């Protein structure tokens, strides 16, 4: 799915290169993603939901001075975004999960279209993630946070 190009340094290394140009423009990538959703006949409200989530992600990346180009975004940037949304914006875990879901779907689309090489959001899927996140929320609502309640950082590592 990816083109490859050999780099001639002291040793040869295989460097993955996107097959299609355009992965360096966030707005262009979002436009292609939303057009693809329309071609797949997804509901207007679904497309609007993703557009809004991706708008907030872009705003967050800009506020944190992180790269906007999908080619340059790394997993550590996603984690910084999540922590910013949780700590500084005081968003609920559900809202943060919505933002993550839209971002993951965008990168999976870009990866499939050959606009980026690999997806920095390929965190391993964990069945216990939703249970753990829900447990933290319930503990905070009840005011029963103790040393046994996992922190948000532990949840992000699971994700």
SULHUKA-V904757 format. One record per helix or strand of 3 or more residues. SS is the DSSP state (H for helix, E for strand). FROM is the first residue (numbers start at 1). TO is the last residue. If there is no record, write none. Layout:
BEGIN
ss: <SS & SS>
from: <FROM & FROM>
to: <TO & TO>
END
This chain:
BEGIN
ss: <E & E & H & H & H & H & H & H>
from: <3 & 12 & 26 & 44 & 75 & 93 & 128 & 152>
to: <8 & 17 & 39 & 63 & 87 & 113 & 142 & 158>
END
